[in-house]
């Protein structure tokens, strides 16, 4: 059960009252608006739900930037990341052997479950970008590949925020900070320093070795003979698996997996397995493995309906709007300028 009050006070702690809804929002099963509508139904005063609503707004904010900037979210947006020593991923991160116990446990949990606490993601990003001095992009791809809630906008832009490429300063956390929020008492790590020492900190020996991020996503072969070329078709994808979309209407329902998308943005098998479980909630869903241009050989564009999303700007057919948290759209260089407009619309 969602507890907005507990969320606001404890969300940064490893055992905080988080919602665990992120994978379902990322995969389009539910929307930020759905969650907000639920919060409103609790009939709580605004101050008790505001922090959770603000976090929903962060997700929409990242999406609006993706819409505005497109592929540029994969490059330094506002500032060139400074003091970069490599364009790979520290092996100690990949192999979960940084020596920081809660970080290593969190990475192993990520591999096993596809989940990493949001505060821990910031720690990991800081270690990669600001301690190992890796450019943010390759480590960001590594994390995205393992996350069940992987969202390119939230992921790439959050990494840029940590690395100082989309913020005014880099984010760092020392061992005391990690101990506080993850209930540990470890000492004598490379992060067991005062904040004043970070700027002059040399790359710790454990982080010297790096490796390129390399992964290919396995996509199954699917028999296409069952597709109807003339029937009205709802087109789903990795970012839209809403089982309630045009519920109880007579449509052909096709889930599109484009190899080109997963070649550029690979994910692990557990992410694909999770998606296939979600597809089971879509009545009579048919799966198409191939490019959208290939799908047009089987279904006429005039019969295709799809939801707007930054990943499918090349689709043809009828585009339907998503359920956004608010009516605020466009690019804002600052989240709080975006949030100020959202809050004006959303607050009773």
C-alpha positions in Angstrom: 0.0 0.0 0.0 1.3 3.5 -0.9 2.0 5.6 2.2 2.8 9.2 1.0 3.8 10.4 4.4 6.2 7.6 5.1 7.6 7.9 1.5 8.4 11.6 2.1 10.3 11.0 5.3 12.1 7.7 4.5 12.5 7.3 0.7 16.3 7.9 0.8 16.8 5.0 3.2 17.4 1.4 2.0 14.4 0.3 4.0 12.3 3.3 3.2 8.6 3.3 2.3 9.0 3.4 -1.5 6.2 2.3 -3.9 8.0 -0.2 -6.1 5.8 1.0 -8.9 8.6 2.2 -11.2 8.9 -0.9 -13.4 5.2 -0.7 -14.2 5.3 3.0 -14.9 8.4 2.5 -17.1 6.8 -0.2 -19.1 3.6 1.8 -19.5 1.4 -0.6 -17.5 0.3 2.4 -15.4 1.0 6.1 -15.9 2.2 8.9 -13.6 -1.4 10.2 -13.8 -2.8 6.9 -12.6 -0.6 7.1 -9.5 -1.6 10.8 -8.9 -5.3 10.0 -9.3 -4.9 7.2 -6.7 -3.1 9.7 -4.3 -6.0 12.1 -4.7 -8.5 9.3 -3.8 -6.7 8.9 -0.4 -8.2 12.4 0.5 -5.0 13.5 2.2 -3.9 17.2 2.5 -1.5 18.3 -0.2 1.5 18.6 2.1 1.3 14.9 2.8 1.4 13.8 -0.8 3.5 16.6 -2.3 6.9 14.8 -2.2 5.6 11.7 -3.9 3.8 13.9 -6.6 7.1 15.8 -7.1 8.9 12.5 -7.7 6.2 11.6 -10.3 6.9 15.0 -11.9 10.6 14.2 -12.1 9.8 11.2 -14.4 7.6 13.4 -16.7 10.3 16.0 -16.7 12.9 13.6 -18.0 10.5 12.4 -20.6 9.8 16.0 -21.8 13.6 16.5 -22.2 13.8 13.2 -24.2 11.0 14.5 -26.5 12.8 17.9 -26.9 16.3 16.6 -27.3 15.9 13.2 -28.8 19.2 11.3 -29.2 21.0 14.2 -27.5 20.2 12.6 -24.2 23.1 10.3 -25.0 25.5 13.2 -24.9 26.5 15.9 -22.4 23.5 18.2 -22.5 24.4 21.3 -20.5 28.0 21.0 -19.6 30.9 18.9 -20.9 31.7 16.4 -18.1 35.0 17.5 -16.6 38.0 15.6 -15.5 37.2 12.4 -17.6 39.8 9.7 -17.5 38.1 7.0 -19.5 35.0 6.0 -21.5 34.4 2.6 -20.0 33.0 1.0 -16.8 35.1 0.3 -13.7 35.6 -3.4 -13.5 35.1 -3.2 -9.7 31.5 -2.0 -10.4 30.8 -4.6 -13.0 32.2 -7.4 -10.7 30.7 -6.0 -7.5 34.0 -5.7 -5.7 34.4 -2.0 -4.9 35.1 -2.9 -1.3 32.1 -0.8 -0.1 30.0 -3.6 1.3 26.5 -2.1 0.7 27.4 -1.0 -2.8 28.6 -4.5 -3.7 25.5 -6.1 -2.2 23.3 -3.7 -4.2 25.0 -4.5 -7.4 24.6 -8.3 -6.8 20.9 -7.6 -6.0 20.6 -5.7 -9.2 22.0 -8.7 -11.1 19.6 -11.1 -9.3 16.4 -9.0 -9.3 16.7 -6.1 -11.7 16.2 -3.7 -8.8 18.4 -1.0 -7.3 17.3 1.6 -4.7 17.3 5.1 -6.3 19.7 6.5 -3.7 22.1 3.7 -4.4 21.9 4.4 -8.1 23.3 7.9 -7.2 26.1 6.4 -5.2 27.1 4.0 -8.0 26.9 6.8 -10.6 29.1 9.0 -8.4 31.7 6.3 -7.9 31.8 5.7 -11.6 31.8 9.3 -12.8 33.3 11.4 -10.0 35.7 8.9 -8.3 36.7 6.6 -11.2 36.3 9.5 -13.6 34.5 7.5 -16.2 32.4 9.4 -18.7 28.8 8.8 -17.6 27.5 7.2 -20.8 28.9 3.7 -20.7 28.2 3.1 -17.0 24.7 4.5 -17.6 24.2 1.9 -20.4 25.4 -0.8 -18.0 22.9 0.1 -15.3 20.0 0.6 -17.8 20.6 -2.9 -19.2 19.9 -4.6 -15.8 17.0 -2.5 -14.5 13.5 -3.8 -14.8 12.4 -0.2 -14.6 15.0 1.0 -17.1 13.8 4.2 -18.7 16.3 5.9 -21.1 15.3 9.4 -20.1 15.4 8.9 -16.4 18.5 6.9 -16.5 20.7 8.9 -18.9 19.7 12.3 -17.5 20.1 11.2 -13.9 23.6 10.0 -14.7 24.3 13.4 -16.4 23.0 15.1 -13.3 25.4 13.2 -11.0 28.3 13.8 -13.4 27.7 17.5 -13.7 26.7 17.3 -17.4 23.1 18.3 -16.6 23.6 20.1 -13.3 25.7 22.9 -11.9 27.9 20.7 -9.8 28.8 17.0 -9.5 27.2 14.8 -6.9 29.4 13.0 -4.4 28.6 11.1 -1.2 31.1 9.9 1.4 31.1 6.7 3.5 29.3 8.4 6.4 26.4 9.3 4.0 26.2 5.7 2.8 26.4 4.4 6.3 23.5 6.6 7.4 21.1 5.7 4.6 22.0 2.1 4.3 22.4 1.3 8.0 26.1 0.2 7.8 29.1 1.1 9.9 31.9 0.5 7.5 35.1 2.5 7.7 38.4 2.9 5.9 37.1 2.8 2.3 38.1 5.1 -0.5 35.0 7.1 0.3 35.8 7.4 4.0 36.9 11.0 3.6 35.7 14.5 4.3 33.8 16.2 1.5 36.5 18.9 1.3 38.9 16.1 0.1 36.8 14.9 -2.9 38.1 17.5 -5.4 41.7 16.4 -5.0 41.0 12.7 -4.6 43.1 10.5 -6.9 41.4 7.5 -8.6 41.5 4.7 -6.1 43.5 1.7 -7.2 40.5 -0.6 -7.1 38.8 1.5 -9.7 41.8 1.7 -12.2 40.8 -1.2 -14.3 37.9 -0.5 -16.7 36.1 -2.5 -19.4 33.8 -1.5 -22.3 30.1 -2.2 -22.0 29.2 -5.0 -24.4 25.8 -6.7 -24.5 23.4 -8.0 -27.1 19.7 -8.6 -26.3 18.3 -12.0 -27.1 15.0 -11.6 -29.0 13.0 -14.7 -29.8 11.9 -15.7 -33.3 8.1 -15.3 -33.8 5.8 -16.7 -36.4 4.2 -13.8 -38.2 1.6 -15.7 -40.2 -1.2 -15.0 -37.7 -1.2 -11.2 -38.3 -4.3 -9.6 -40.0 -3.4 -6.9 -42.5 -6.8 -5.2 -42.4 -7.9 -5.3 -38.8 -7.5 -2.1 -36.6 -4.3 -2.7 -34.7 -3.1 -1.4 -31.4 0.7 -1.2 -31.4 2.5 -1.8 -28.1 6.3 -1.8 -27.4 8.8 -2.0 -24.6 7.5 1.3 -23.2 3.8 0.7 -23.6 2.3 -2.5 -22.2 -0.9 -1.0 -20.9 -3.4 -3.8 -20.5 -6.3 -1.3 -20.2 -5.7 0.5 -23.4 -8.9 0.3 -25.4 -10.0 -2.5 -23.2 -12.9 -4.7 -24.5 -12.6 -3.2 -28.0 -12.2 -5.3 -31.0 -8.6 -4.6 -32.1 -5.7 -6.7 -33.1 -3.0 -6.2 -30.4 0.6 -6.4 -31.6 3.7 -5.9 -29.4 6.6 -4.7 -31.5 10.2 -5.4 -30.6 12.6 -3.6 -32.9 16.1 -5.2 -33.0 17.6 -1.8 -33.9 16.3 -0.3 -30.7 17.7 -3.1 -28.6 21.0 -3.0 -30.4 21.4 0.7 -29.4 19.9 0.2 -25.9 20.5 -3.5 -24.9 18.9 -5.1 -21.9 19.5 -8.3 -20.1 17.4 -11.4 -20.4 15.6 -10.8 -17.1 14.2 -7.5 -18.5 12.9 -9.3 -21.6 11.4 -12.1 -19.3 9.7 -9.4 -17.2 8.2 -7.8 -20.3 6.9 -11.1 -21.6 5.1 -11.7 -18.2 3.5 -8.3 -18.6 2.4 -9.1 -22.1 0.3 -11.9 -20.8 -2.0 -9.3 -19.3 -2.8 -7.9 -22.8 -5.7 -10.0 -24.3 -4.6 -12.0 -27.4 -1.4 -10.1 -27.8 0.7 -11.0 -30.8 4.5 -10.4 -30.8 6.4 -9.0 -33.8 10.2 -9.1 -33.8 11.4 -6.8 -36.5 11.6 -3.1 -37.6 8.5 -1.0 -37.9 9.1 -0.8 -41.6 8.9 -4.6 -41.8 5.6 -4.5 -39.9 4.1 -2.3 -42.6 4.5 -5.2 -45.0 2.0 -7.1 -42.9 -0.3 -4.3 -41.6 -1.3 -1.1 -43.4 -0.4 2.1 -41.6 -3.9 3.4 -41.7 -4.9 0.5 -39.4 -2.2 1.2 -36.8 -2.8 3.1 -33.5 0.0 3.8 -31.0 0.7 5.9 -27.9 3.1 8.8 -28.1 6.5 8.2 -26.8 10.0 9.6 -27.6 11.1 6.1 -28.7 8.6 5.7 -31.5 8.7 9.0 -33.5 9.2 6.9 -36.7 5.9 5.1 -36.3 3.1 5.7 -38.8 -0.6 5.6 -38.2 -2.7 7.3 -35.6 -0.8 8.6 -32.5 -2.8 8.8 -29.3 -1.6 11.0 -26.3 -0.2 9.5 -23.2 -1.6 10.1 -19.7 0.8 12.7 -18.4 0.8 13.9 -14.8 0.0 17.4 -15.9 -0.5 19.5 -19.0 3.0 21.1 -18.7 5.1 20.3 -21.8 8.3 21.4 -23.4 12.0 21.7 -22.4 12.9 23.3 -19.1 16.6 23.5 -18.2 15.6 23.4 -14.5 13.4 20.8 -12.9 12.1 23.3 -10.4 10.9 25.7 -13.1 9.0 22.7 -14.6 7.7 21.7 -11.1 6.5 25.2 -10.3 4.1 25.0 -13.3 3.1 21.5 -12.5 2.4 22.3 -8.9 0.3 25.3 -9.9 -1.9 23.0 -12.0 -2.0 20.0 -9.6 -2.3 21.5 -6.1 -5.9 21.9 -5.0 
